[in-house]
Amino acid sequence: MAHIYRVSFFKTLFDSTGHRADPCQGSMEVRAETRDDAVENARHRFAEFKGITNWSFYADYEVVEELPARKRISRSVWRKSLGDHALNDRTGRSFRQKAWQRIISA
């Protein structure tokens, strides 16, 4: 089963006073079997996104974290969260109907 990893790319910079800063150059979520596969996939996608051949032109290192498995929100959870007091907007549809329409079309 594939895992989801967030890979963030950082560049080490120093200001005129010698203070170090590590700004994030980009971050992406990658689905992969292993951590190493996620890093390789993210490096390739990062370079492609920046329009370069090697990811290290824009970043010095990456940080990888495994994200917990995402669960699909069931309709009953949405129904409970919207409550019984859905108000109507100008179109005459309730907020509940609009929320269901977004869920179904997603």
SULQUIPE-V530524 format. One record per residue. N is the residue number from 0. RES is the residue in one small letter. PHI is phi in radians with two decimals (none if undefined). Layout:
{{N | RES | PHI} {N | RES | PHI}}
This chain:
{{0 | m | none} {1 | a | -1.31} {2 | h | -1.83} {3 | i | -1.94} {4 | y | -2.10} {5 | r | -1.83} {6 | v | -1.97} {7 | s | -2.01} {8 | f | -1.86} {9 | f | -2.21} {10 | k | -2.08} {11 | t | -1.51} {12 | l | -2.25} {13 | f | -2.20} {14 | d | -1.50} {15 | s | -1.16} {16 | t | -1.66} {17 | g | 1.57} {18 | h | -1.35} {19 | r | -1.53} {20 | a | -2.38} {21 | d | -2.19} {22 | p | -1.26} {23 | c | -1.35} {24 | q | -1.61} {25 | g | 2.95} {26 | s | -2.56} {27 | m | -2.61} {28 | e | -1.74} {29 | v | -2.25} {30 | r | -1.70} {31 | a | -2.70} {32 | e | -1.28} {33 | t | -2.25} {34 | r | -1.10} {35 | d | -1.12} {36 | d | -1.10} {37 | a | -1.11} {38 | v | -1.11} {39 | e | -1.10} {40 | n | -1.10} {41 | a | -1.15} {42 | r | -1.04} {43 | h | -1.12} {44 | r | -1.14} {45 | f | -1.11} {46 | a | -1.11} {47 | e | -1.12} {48 | f | -1.11} {49 | k | -1.40} {50 | g | 1.31} {51 | i | -2.20} {52 | t | -1.61} {53 | n | -2.32} {54 | w | -1.02} {55 | s | -1.28} {56 | f | -1.18} {57 | y | -1.85} {58 | a | -2.47} {59 | d | -1.70} {60 | y | -2.75} {61 | e | -2.19} {62 | v | -2.07} {63 | v | -2.04} {64 | e | -2.35} {65 | e | -1.48} {66 | l | -1.63} {67 | p | -1.15} {68 | a | -1.06} {69 | r | -1.52} {70 | k | -1.89} {71 | r | -1.26} {72 | i | -1.34} {73 | s | -1.32} {74 | r | -1.12} {75 | s | -1.14} {76 | v | -1.15} {77 | w | -1.10} {78 | r | -1.07} {79 | k | -1.20} {80 | s | -1.25} {81 | l | -1.38} {82 | g | 1.35} {83 | d | -1.55} {84 | h | -1.88} {85 | a | -1.23} {86 | l | -1.62} {87 | n | -1.55} {88 | d | -1.75} {89 | r | -1.12} {90 | t | -1.38} {91 | g | 1.56} {92 | r | -1.51} {93 | s | -1.34} {94 | f | -1.05} {95 | r | -1.10} {96 | q | -1.09} {97 | k | -1.13} {98 | a | -1.16} {99 | w | -1.10} {100 | q | -1.09} {101 | r | -1.16} {102 | i | -1.16} {103 | i | -1.19} {104 | s | -1.37} {105 | a | -1.31}}
